[in-house]
């Protein structure tokens, strides 16, 4: 079993604290009223950049049908299905679209593991694939306007897969 996370590279300590506080105070709310609780922590990566690591309760991915069946039978999540995941991700992206500023962000399975050690821009430069990536418009231009990115919200681009 793996978990969906959001990682955001921020512009310093104050910026990462503001980003974390925003996600602690604002939960995704689904159409059935269920709130997706989040845990937000700040860390300083080895390259000196501050990173916000956001985990979401109940957003899981499974490596096999057997794992999924086990999770459903043992109440690891009472609402494990693709509709739930799609709606939850949409709500998280809505929150991200008005979140405090960040330099780059990634959302996907085990994003914290992937980006707590490596810069998001490095993944793009290596032409590697990973979940959803978000960049400021200046970073998008600096990286040569990588293909597959579209306007996300004012000042940001993303690759909507």
FENBELKA-V328847 format. One record per pair of residues at least 12 apart in sequence whose C-alpha atoms are under 8 Angstrom apart, sorted by the first residue. I is the first residue (numbers start at 1). J is the second residue. D is the distance in whole Angstrom. If there is no record, write none. Layout:
# FENBELKA-V328847
i & j & d
I & J & D
I & J & D
This chain:
# FENBELKA-V328847
i & j & d
1 & 60 & 7
1 & 61 & 6
1 & 62 & 5
1 & 63 & 6
1 & 67 & 7
2 & 60 & 6
2 & 61 & 5
2 & 62 & 6
2 & 63 & 8
2 & 109 & 6
2 & 110 & 6
3 & 55 & 8
3 & 56 & 8
3 & 59 & 6
3 & 60 & 4
3 & 61 & 6
3 & 109 & 5
3 & 110 & 6
4 & 55 & 7
4 & 56 & 7
4 & 59 & 6
4 & 60 & 6
4 & 61 & 7
4 & 107 & 7
4 & 108 & 5
4 & 109 & 4
4 & 110 & 6
4 & 111 & 7
5 & 53 & 7
5 & 54 & 6
5 & 55 & 5
5 & 56 & 7
5 & 107 & 6
5 & 108 & 6
5 & 109 & 6
5 & 110 & 6
5 & 111 & 5
5 & 112 & 6
6 & 52 & 8
6 & 53 & 6
6 & 54 & 5
6 & 55 & 7
6 & 105 & 7
6 & 106 & 6
6 & 107 & 4
6 & 108 & 7
6 & 111 & 6
6 & 112 & 7
7 & 51 & 7
7 & 52 & 6
7 & 53 & 5
7 & 54 & 6
7 & 105 & 5
7 & 106 & 5
7 & 107 & 7
7 & 111 & 6
7 & 112 & 6
7 & 115 & 7
7 & 116 & 8
8 & 51 & 6
8 & 52 & 5
8 & 53 & 7
8 & 102 & 6
8 & 103 & 7
8 & 104 & 6
8 & 105 & 4
8 & 106 & 7
9 & 49 & 7
9 & 50 & 6
9 & 51 & 5
9 & 52 & 6
9 & 102 & 6
9 & 103 & 5
9 & 104 & 5
9 & 105 & 6
9 & 119 & 8
9 & 120 & 8
10 & 49 & 7
10 & 50 & 6
10 & 51 & 6
10 & 52 & 7
10 & 101 & 7
10 & 102 & 5
10 & 103 & 5
10 & 104 & 7
11 & 49 & 8
11 & 50 & 7
11 & 102 & 7
11 & 103 & 7
12 & 49 & 7
12 & 50 & 6
13 & 50 & 6
15 & 100 & 8
15 & 101 & 7
15 & 102 & 8
16 & 42 & 6
16 & 50 & 6
16 & 51 & 6
16 & 52 & 6
17 & 42 & 7
17 & 52 & 8
18 & 100 & 7
19 & 52 & 7
19 & 99 & 7
19 & 100 & 6
19 & 101 & 7
19 & 102 & 8
20 & 40 & 5
20 & 41 & 6
20 & 42 & 7
20 & 52 & 6
20 & 53 & 8
20 & 54 & 8
21 & 40 & 7
22 & 99 & 7
22 & 100 & 7
23 & 38 & 7
23 & 39 & 8
23 & 40 & 7
23 & 54 & 8
24 & 38 & 6
24 & 39 & 6
24 & 40 & 6
26 & 95 & 8
28 & 88 & 7
28 & 91 & 5
28 & 92 & 6
28 & 95 & 7
29 & 88 & 8
29 & 91 & 7
30 & 87 & 7
30 & 88 & 7
30 & 91 & 7
36 & 56 & 6
36 & 57 & 6
36 & 58 & 7
36 & 88 & 7
37 & 56 & 6
37 & 57 & 5
38 & 54 & 7
38 & 55 & 5
38 & 56 & 4
38 & 57 & 6
39 & 54 & 6
39 & 55 & 5
39 & 56 & 7
40 & 52 & 7
40 & 53 & 6
40 & 54 & 4
40 & 55 & 7
41 & 53 & 5
41 & 54 & 7
45 & 116 & 6
45 & 117 & 6
46 & 117 & 7
51 & 116 & 7
53 & 112 & 6
54 & 112 & 8
58 & 76 & 8
58 & 77 & 6
58 & 80 & 8
59 & 85 & 7
60 & 80 & 8
60 & 109 & 8
61 & 109 & 7
68 & 80 & 8
97 & 152 & 7
97 & 153 & 6
102 & 136 & 8
103 & 135 & 6
103 & 136 & 6
103 & 139 & 8
104 & 120 & 7
104 & 121 & 8
104 & 133 & 7
104 & 134 & 5
104 & 135 & 5
104 & 136 & 6
105 & 120 & 7
105 & 133 & 6
105 & 134 & 5
105 & 135 & 7
106 & 120 & 7
106 & 130 & 8
106 & 131 & 7
106 & 132 & 6
106 & 133 & 5
106 & 134 & 6
107 & 131 & 6
107 & 132 & 5
107 & 133 & 7
108 & 130 & 7
108 & 131 & 5
108 & 132 & 6
109 & 131 & 7
120 & 133 & 8
121 & 143 & 8
124 & 146 & 8
125 & 143 & 7
131 & 161 & 7
132 & 158 & 7
132 & 159 & 6
132 & 160 & 6
132 & 161 & 7
133 & 158 & 5
133 & 159 & 6
133 & 160 & 8
134 & 152 & 8
134 & 156 & 7
134 & 157 & 6
134 & 158 & 4
134 & 159 & 7
135 & 156 & 5
135 & 157 & 5
135 & 158 & 6
136 & 155 & 6
136 & 156 & 4
136 & 157 & 6
137 & 155 & 5
137 & 156 & 5
137 & 157 & 6
140 & 157 & 7
148 & 160 & 8
148 & 161 & 8
